[in-house]
Amino acid sequence: MYSFLLQVHSVLRWVILILLLAAIFRSLADRTRPFTNAHAKLGLFLMISCDIMLLIGLYQWFSGPWGLKLIRAAGMKEVMHNSVTRFFAIEHITLMIIAIILVHIGRSYAKKPISDKHKHGRTVLFYGLALLIILISIPWPFREVGAGRHWFPGVG
């Protein structure tokens, strides 16, 4: 079950990145136009995808080898002294939760009775911050924490 969910987690990463980019660019392009139902639906799909990713990630953190089990087995001191174990046990989950909170905040501004210009601006701001944090928090293959991983799941 863990390896299947790891694959789903990896695929969903690309879905979320595409949705984030689409939502940001759409609001940037339409910043002087009305905030439409299409903008709201894009934000909703983004938020739902992030929430599913969070649930899968929490399951992995509690049941997989890189989260709670690692902390219990090695101890917090040892986990914190190794950059790879620290990344997966602490940094990745913490930063991703922050990013998902930012997506929720951005989505909440889309529902507020404020001007359309402010809706676009707020969604760009919060989705942009979430995108930045997500990009920093992904174990990319070119980083030490992602060594041996692949760009796309199931490759290699």
Phi and psi in degrees as GROMACS dihedral restraints (atoms count N, CA, C in turn):
[ dihedral_restraints ]
;  ai    aj    ak    al  type     phi  dphi    fc
    3     4     5     6     1   -61.1    20    10
    4     5     6     7     1   -46.7    20    10
    6     7     8     9     1   -66.9    20    10
    7     8     9    10     1   -35.7    20    10
    9    10    11    12     1   -63.2    20    10
   10    11    12    13     1   -46.9    20    10
   12    13    14    15     1   -66.5    20    10
   13    14    15    16     1   -30.3    20    10
   15    16    17    18     1   -64.2    20    10
   16    17    18    19     1   -39.4    20    10
   18    19    20    21     1   -65.1    20    10
   19    20    21    22     1   -44.7    20    10
   21    22    23    24     1   -61.3    20    10
   22    23    24    25     1   -43.1    20    10
   24    25    26    27     1   -58.0    20    10
   25    26    27    28     1   -42.4    20    10
   27    28    29    30     1   -69.2    20    10
   28    29    30    31     1   -39.3    20    10
   30    31    32    33     1   -68.7    20    10
   31    32    33    34     1   -43.3    20    10
   33    34    35    36     1   -63.0    20    10
   34    35    36    37     1   -26.5    20    10
   36    37    38    39     1   -56.2    20    10
   37    38    39    40     1   -45.5    20    10
   39    40    41    42     1   -68.5    20    10
   40    41    42    43     1   -37.5    20    10
   42    43    44    45     1   -60.6    20    10
   43    44    45    46     1   -46.4    20    10
   45    46    47    48     1   -65.9    20    10
   46    47    48    49     1   -42.1    20    10
   48    49    50    51     1   -62.2    20    10
   49    50    51    52     1   -42.2    20    10
   51    52    53    54     1   -65.5    20    10
   52    53    54    55     1   -44.3    20    10
   54    55    56    57     1   -63.5    20    10
   55    56    57    58     1   -41.2    20    10
   57    58    59    60     1   -61.2    20    10
   58    59    60    61     1   -48.8    20    10
   60    61    62    63     1   -61.7    20    10
   61    62    63    64     1   -42.1    20    10
   63    64    65    66     1   -62.8    20    10
   64    65    66    67     1   -44.4    20    10
   66    67    68    69     1   -65.5    20    10
   67    68    69    70     1   -41.6    20    10
   69    70    71    72     1   -65.7    20    10
   70    71    72    73     1   -50.7    20    10
   72    73    74    75     1   -66.2    20    10
   73    74    75    76     1   -35.1    20    10
   75    76    77    78     1   -65.2    20    10
   76    77    78    79     1   -44.2    20    10
   78    79    80    81     1   -69.6    20    10
   79    80    81    82     1   -34.0    20    10
   81    82    83    84     1   -65.6    20    10
   82    83    84    85     1   -44.0    20    10
   84    85    86    87     1   -68.9    20    10
   85    86    87    88     1   -32.6    20    10
   87    88    89    90     1  -104.1    20    10
   88    89    90    91     1    21.7    20    10
   90    91    92    93     1   -61.2    20    10
   91    92    93    94     1   -22.5    20    10
   93    94    95    96     1  -101.2    20    10
   94    95    96    97     1     0.0    20    10
   96    97    98    99     1  -101.1    20    10
   97    98    99   100     1   168.5    20    10
   99   100   101   102     1   -63.2    20    10
  100   101   102   103     1   148.4    20    10
  102   103   104   105     1   -82.0    20    10
  103   104   105   106     1   108.1    20    10
  105   106   107   108     1   -95.2    20    10
  106   107   108   109     1   176.8    20    10
  108   109   110   111     1   -63.1    20    10
  109   110   111   112     1   -31.9    20    10
  111   112   113   114     1   -64.1    20    10
  112   113   114   115     1   -39.9    20    10
  114   115   116   117     1   -62.5    20    10
  115   116   117   118     1   -44.6    20    10
  117   118   119   120     1   -64.4    20    10
  118   119   120   121     1   -42.0    20    10
  120   121   122   123     1   -65.8    20    10
  121   122   123   124     1   -38.8    20    10
  123   124   125   126     1   -61.2    20    10
  124   125   126   127     1   -43.7    20    10
  126   127   128   129     1   -64.2    20    10
  127   128   129   130     1   -37.4    20    10
  129   130   131   132     1   -65.9    20    10
  130   131   132   133     1   -46.0    20    10
  132   133   134   135     1   -61.7    20    10
  133   134   135   136     1   -38.3    20    10
  135   136   137   138     1   -61.9    20    10
  136   137   138   139     1   -47.7    20    10
  138   139   140   141     1   -63.7    20    10
  139   140   141   142     1   -42.9    20    10
  141   142   143   144     1   -63.0    20    10
  142   143   144   145     1   -42.9    20    10
  144   145   146   147     1   -61.6    20    10
  145   146   147   148     1   -42.3    20    10
  147   148   149   150     1   -64.0    20    10
  148   149   150   151     1   -40.2    20    10
  150   151   152   153     1   -66.9    20    10
  151   152   153   154     1   -40.2    20    10
  153   154   155   156     1   -63.8    20    10
  154   155   156   157     1   -42.5    20    10
  156   157   158   159     1   -61.2    20    10
  157   158   159   160     1   -40.9    20    10
  159   160   161   162     1   -62.0    20    10
  160   161   162   163     1   -45.4    20    10
  162   163   164   165     1   -61.7    20    10
  163   164   165   166     1   -43.3    20    10
  165   166   167   168     1   -64.5    20    10
  166   167   168   169     1   -43.9    20    10
  168   169   170   171     1   -63.1    20    10
  169   170   171   172     1   -40.8    20    10
  171   172   173   174     1   -64.7    20    10
  172   173   174   175     1   -41.1    20    10
  174   175   176   177     1   -59.1    20    10
  175   176   177   178     1   -45.5    20    10
  177   178   179   180     1   -63.8    20    10
  178   179   180   181     1   -39.7    20    10
  180   181   182   183     1   -66.5    20    10
  181   182   183   184     1   -40.5    20    10
  183   184   185   186     1   -79.5    20    10
  184   185   186   187     1   -31.0    20    10
  186   187   188   189     1  -108.8    20    10
  187   188   189   190     1   -18.2    20    10
  189   190   191   192     1   -88.5    20    10
  190   191   192   193     1   176.9    20    10
  192   193   194   195     1   -77.4    20    10
  193   194   195   196     1   -11.3    20    10
  195   196   197   198     1  -103.4    20    10
  196   197   198   199     1     2.8    20    10
  198   199   200   201     1  -117.3    20    10
  199   200   201   202     1  -115.4    20    10
  201   202   203   204     1   -59.7    20    10
  202   203   204   205     1   -40.4    20    10
  204   205   206   207     1   -61.8    20    10
  205   206   207   208     1   -39.7    20    10
  207   208   209   210     1   -65.0    20    10
  208   209   210   211     1   -43.7    20    10
  210   211   212   213     1   -63.2    20    10
  211   212   213   214     1   -42.7    20    10
  213   214   215   216     1   -66.6    20    10
  214   215   216   217     1   -39.5    20    10
  216   217   218   219     1   -74.5    20    10
  217   218   219   220     1   -45.9    20    10
  219   220   221   222     1   -95.0    20    10
  220   221   222   223     1   -23.9    20    10
  222   223   224   225     1    90.9    20    10
  223   224   225   226     1   149.0    20    10
  225   226   227   228     1   -62.2    20    10
  226   227   228   229     1   -37.0    20    10
  228   229   230   231     1   -61.4    20    10
  229   230   231   232     1   -45.2    20    10
  231   232   233   234     1   -67.8    20    10
  232   233   234   235     1   -40.8    20    10
  234   235   236   237     1   -60.4    20    10
  235   236   237   238     1   -43.6    20    10
  237   238   239   240     1   -71.2    20    10
  238   239   240   241     1   -22.2    20    10
  240   241   242   243     1   -84.2    20    10
  241   242   243   244     1   -10.4    20    10
  243   244   245   246     1  -112.8    20    10
  244   245   246   247     1   122.5    20    10
  246   247   248   249     1   -63.7    20    10
  247   248   249   250     1   -34.2    20    10
  249   250   251   252     1   -72.8    20    10
  250   251   252   253     1   -47.8    20    10
  252   253   254   255     1   -66.9    20    10
  253   254   255   256     1   -37.6    20    10
  255   256   257   258     1   -62.3    20    10
  256   257   258   259     1   -41.0    20    10
  258   259   260   261     1   -58.6    20    10
  259   260   261   262     1   -51.7    20    10
  261   262   263   264     1   -75.8    20    10
  262   263   264   265     1   -35.2    20    10
  264   265   266   267     1   -81.9    20    10
  265   266   267   268     1   -29.1    20    10
  267   268   269   270     1  -125.4    20    10
  268   269   270   271     1   -59.4    20    10
  270   271   272   273     1   -65.2    20    10
  271   272   273   274     1   -48.1    20    10
  273   274   275   276     1   -59.1    20    10
  274   275   276   277     1   -52.6    20    10
  276   277   278   279     1   -66.8    20    10
  277   278   279   280     1   -39.7    20    10
  279   280   281   282     1   -64.7    20    10
  280   281   282   283     1   -48.6    20    10
  282   283   284   285     1   -68.3    20    10
  283   284   285   286     1   -35.5    20    10
  285   286   287   288     1   -68.2    20    10
  286   287   288   289     1   -37.3    20    10
  288   289   290   291     1   -63.6    20    10
  289   290   291   292     1   -41.0    20    10
  291   292   293   294     1   -61.4    20    10
  292   293   294   295     1   -43.3    20    10
  294   295   296   297     1   -62.4    20    10
  295   296   297   298     1   -41.0    20    10
  297   298   299   300     1   -67.6    20    10
  298   299   300   301     1   -36.1    20    10
  300   301   302   303     1   -62.4    20    10
  301   302   303   304     1   -41.4    20    10
  303   304   305   306     1   -63.6    20    10
  304   305   306   307     1   -38.7    20    10
  306   307   308   309     1   -61.8    20    10
  307   308   309   310     1   -43.2    20    10
  309   310   311   312     1   -63.5    20    10
  310   311   312   313     1   -39.7    20    10
  312   313   314   315     1   -64.8    20    10
  313   314   315   316     1   -45.3    20    10
  315   316   317   318     1   -58.9    20    10
  316   317   318   319     1   -42.5    20    10
  318   319   320   321     1   -65.8    20    10
  319   320   321   322     1   -37.0    20    10
  321   322   323   324     1   -66.3    20    10
  322   323   324   325     1   -33.9    20    10
  324   325   326   327     1   -65.7    20    10
  325   326   327   328     1   -29.3    20    10
  327   328   329   330     1   -68.3    20    10
  328   329   330   331     1   -20.8    20    10
  330   331   332   333     1   -97.5    20    10
  331   332   333   334     1    -8.3    20    10
  333   334   335   336     1   -77.0    20    10
  334   335   336   337     1   152.8    20    10
  336   337   338   339     1   -82.3    20    10
  337   338   339   340     1    66.0    20    10
  339   340   341   342     1  -118.5    20    10
  340   341   342   343     1   172.6    20    10
  342   343   344   345     1   -64.6    20    10
  343   344   345   346     1   153.6    20    10
  345   346   347   348     1   -61.4    20    10
  346   347   348   349     1   -35.7    20    10
  348   349   350   351     1   -61.4    20    10
  349   350   351   352     1   -42.1    20    10
  351   352   353   354     1   -70.2    20    10
  352   353   354   355     1   -35.6    20    10
  354   355   356   357     1   -60.3    20    10
  355   356   357   358     1   -48.2    20    10
  357   358   359   360     1   -60.9    20    10
  358   359   360   361     1   -45.3    20    10
  360   361   362   363     1   -63.0    20    10
  361   362   363   364     1   -43.6    20    10
  363   364   365   366     1   -68.0    20    10
  364   365   366   367     1   -41.6    20    10
  366   367   368   369     1   -65.5    20    10
  367   368   369   370     1   -39.9    20    10
  369   370   371   372     1   -61.8    20    10
  370   371   372   373     1   -44.4    20    10
  372   373   374   375     1   -61.3    20    10
  373   374   375   376     1   -54.2    20    10
  375   376   377   378     1   -73.5    20    10
  376   377   378   379     1   -38.0    20    10
  378   379   380   381     1   -68.2    20    10
  379   380   381   382     1   -35.6    20    10
  381   382   383   384     1   -64.9    20    10
  382   383   384   385     1   -44.1    20    10
  384   385   386   387     1   -63.2    20    10
  385   386   387   388     1   -40.8    20    10
  387   388   389   390     1   -62.6    20    10
  388   389   390   391     1   -43.0    20    10
  390   391   392   393     1   -60.2    20    10
  391   392   393   394     1   -45.7    20    10
  393   394   395   396     1   -59.9    20    10
  394   395   396   397     1   -47.1    20    10
  396   397   398   399     1   -64.4    20    10
  397   398   399   400     1   -40.8    20    10
  399   400   401   402     1   -63.9    20    10
  400   401   402   403     1   -44.5    20    10
  402   403   404   405     1   -61.6    20    10
  403   404   405   406     1   -36.2    20    10
  405   406   407   408     1   -70.7    20    10
  406   407   408   409     1   -30.7    20    10
  408   409   410   411     1   -93.9    20    10
  409   410   411   412     1    -2.6    20    10
  411   412   413   414     1   -85.0    20    10
  412   413   414   415     1   136.2    20    10
  414   415   416   417     1   -79.0    20    10
  415   416   417   418     1    73.6    20    10
  417   418   419   420     1   -61.7    20    10
  418   419   420   421     1   151.1    20    10
  420   421   422   423     1   -60.8    20    10
  421   422   423   424     1   -25.3    20    10
  423   424   425   426     1   -84.4    20    10
  424   425   426   427     1    -3.8    20    10
  426   427   428   429     1   -98.8    20    10
  427   428   429   430     1   156.8    20    10
  429   430   431   432     1   -57.0    20    10
  430   431   432   433     1   -41.4    20    10
  432   433   434   435     1   -70.6    20    10
  433   434   435   436     1   -16.9    20    10
  435   436   437   438     1  -109.0    20    10
  436   437   438   439     1     9.7    20    10
  438   439   440   441     1   -57.5    20    10
  439   440   441   442     1   131.3    20    10
  441   442   443   444     1    88.5    20    10
  442   443   444   445     1    -9.2    20    10
  444   445   446   447     1   -88.8    20    10
  445   446   447   448     1   167.8    20    10
  447   448   449   450     1  -119.0    20    10
  448   449   450   451     1   159.1    20    10
  450   451   452   453     1   -63.6    20    10
  451   452   453   454     1   -37.0    20    10
  453   454   455   456     1  -123.8    20    10
  454   455   456   457     1   140.6    20    10
  456   457   458   459     1   -65.2    20    10
  457   458   459   460     1   146.5    20    10
  459   460   461   462     1    82.2    20    10
  460   461   462   463     1    -1.2    20    10
  462   463   464   465     1   -92.8    20    10
  463   464   465   466     1   134.0    20    10
